[in-house]
Amino acid sequence: MTAPALLLLAHGTQDEAGRATWERLRDAVAQALPTVEVRLAYADVVSPTTAEAMAELPGPVVVVPAFLASGYHVRVDVPEQLAATGRDDVVVAAPFGPDPALIGVLLDRLEEAGARPGDTVVLAAAGSRDPVAQDDLTTAAALLTARVGHEVPVGYIAGGDPRVAAVVASSAPRGERVVVATWLLAPGAFHRWLADTGAAVVAAPLGEHPDVVGVAVARYRAAAPAEVAS
């Protein structure tokens, strides 16, 4: 049986560095799955769109939503876009987050940015008013809390309160260093805004870290038919 194609579906961005990151992630997933056709599409903002990418994939297809929470795009927008294609040979995998494997990526990115043991960690996320997405973010913060040894508060970059700068300001009343763990997959405007939050260190997005690649591959294999998922 021919392995289904993998369509990595990201939130769109006009940021060149962000687009380059998504392309590197696609290439790394393709390298990890050498017998699978791997394509990249965007749910919003830029092309290729879901429909454009699907038109070039004869099927079957496993769509892997590269999102860190099950918010609007995952539960409403992406299913509507796929339904509009009229295809019946498409399976949608679970989104990336909040996978425990990604917590190790957060810690690696913090270390790379210069964080030190004893720093107070704040988790920065794009933000959502969707209660399911908020629950996913709470789960991610709890997983990170278990790794760093203190409660990790959450700040939103946009789309909700509390904002990251307010959380940073309130997290070090005795002058400890506060560092930001970035719950974003790729660079762009949201990550640039974190430079103005007052944190001593702002980690890079998760990017094409090997464990991010591993999550994408695991999502594909879990959704693909058992006989082709090895």
N, C-alpha and C positions, 0 to 999 in steps of 0.2 A: 504493500500500500504506500502510495506517495505521501510524504510528509506534508501537512498543511503549511501554507505560507504563514509567516508571522508579520503582522502589521503593528509596528510600535506606534502608538498614538499618543502624541504629546499635546500640551497646551501650546498654542502658537505664540511666537515671539518675533518681533522685528529686530531684536538685538543680534548683531553679528556673532558675538561671542556665544550667546545662547544657542543660536542655530548651529554653530560649529560643535558645541558640546553635544547636542542631540545627534548630529551626524556621526560623531566619534562613538557615541553610545550604540547607535545602530550598527556601526561597523564592528564593534566589539561583540555584540550579540551575534552577528552573522559569523564571526570567527568562532564563537563558542558552539554554534549550530551549523556546521559546514554543509549539511545536506538540506538545509531549510532556506527557502527564499525569504529574506528579511527586508522589509520596506519600512519607511518612516512617513507618517502623515501628521497633520496638525488639526486639532479640533476647532481652532479659531484663529483669526487674525491673518494667517499666511497660508500659502500653498506649499506642498500639495495637500488638498483637503482630503477628508475621509473618502468622499465620493470619487475624487480623482485617482486616489491610490487604489481603491477597490476596482475601478474600471480596468486597471492594468494587472490585476491578480485574478486569474480564472477560477481559483478556489480548489479545494476548501481553504479557508482562512481562519486563523486564530488572531483576534485583535487583543493586544495587550495594552491596556490603558496605563500610561506612564504618569500616574497621579499618586500623590501621597495621602489622599483621603478620598472617601466615597461621597463627594459632594455633587453639585449640580451637573457638572460635565459627565461624571461617571454614571450617575443614576438616571439622568434625563436627556442631556444633550447628545451624548454618544449613542445611546440606543435609538434615539429619533433619527440621527444621521444614518445609522446602519439600516434602519427600517425603510428609509427613503430609497435605498438602493434596490430594494425588492429582492435581495439575495436570501436564499435559505441554506447556504453552505458556509455560514459564518458563526463562529463561537466567540464569545467575549470572555476573556480571562478576568481574574480578580485584579484590582489595581495594585500598585507597588506597596502602598502604605496602609497601616503602619507595621511593616514587617520587622521583626526583631533584628534581622541581619543588617538593617539600615542604621541601627543604633551604633553599631561598631564603626560604620562609615562616619557618622557624626563625630565620634571620638577621634578618629583618624584626622578628620579635617580640622578639628580644634587643635590637635597637637601640631599639625603642619603650620597652623596660623600663629603658634606661639603661646597657646594656653599652657598653664602650669598646674600641677596638683595643688589643691586648696582654692583655686579660683571658683567664684560663684558662677554657675552656668545658667543662662536664660535660653529657652528655646524660641526661636523666631520663625513664624509661619506666615504664609501669605494672608491667611484669615478667611473666614467664611461665616455666614449666618446660618448655614445649613446645620441642623442639629446632628445629623449623622457624621458630617465632616468634623464637627467640633468634638464628637465622641472619639473619632479616630485620632485627633490631635491630643486629646487627653491621654489616650493609650500610649502614644509615642512619648509624651512627657513622663508618664509613669515608668516606661521602660528605661528612659534615660536616667531618671531618678535612681533606679536600682543600680545603675552602673557608676554614677558619680558620687553617691553617698550623701546627697542632700536633696531636698525637694527642688525640682526644677520648675520654675514658673514659666508660663507661656505668654508671649507677646505677639500681637498681630502687626504685620507690616501695613496692611490695608484691610478694609472690610470687617471692622469690628473692634471691640475694646476688650482688654487694655492694649494700648499700642506698645511696641517694643521699647521705645525711649522711656516711657513711664515705668515699665517693669524694671528696666536697667537702673533707673534712678532710685527705685524703692528697694532694690535687692542688695544694696551695699551700704546700709546705714552707718556701719563702723569703718567705712573706707576700704573694704576688701575690693580686689579687682573683680570686675564682672566681665564675663566673656559670652559671646553669642554663638550658639550652635544654630546653624542655618538649615531649616527644614524646607529647602528648595532643591530642585533637581538641577537647574541650570542657571547661569548668570543672566542678569538683565536689570531692569529698572528697580525691581523690588530689592535685589541684593545691593545695588548701589545705595539705596536709601538707608540701609543699615549702617553705613559709615557715619551717619549723623545721630546715632542713638546714644552716644556717650560711652559705649563699651570699650574696654581696653583692647579687646581682640574680637574680630568678626571672622568666623570661619567661612571658607569657600562653600559653595553649594556641593551637593553630593556628587554630581557629575558622572563621569564614566568609570568610577571606582569599580574594581573587580567584583565587589559584593553587590553593587547595583546591577551589574551585568548578570550576576548569579540569580538575583531576584527575578529579572526579566525572563531568564531561561526557565526558572522554576515555575513561573506563572504560565508560560507557554506549555510546558510539559504537563502541568496539572490539568490544563484545559483541552489538550490534544487527545485524540483517541488513544487508548492504552497501547494499541499495537504499533503506534508510530511515535510514542512519547519517550522512548529510551534514548 
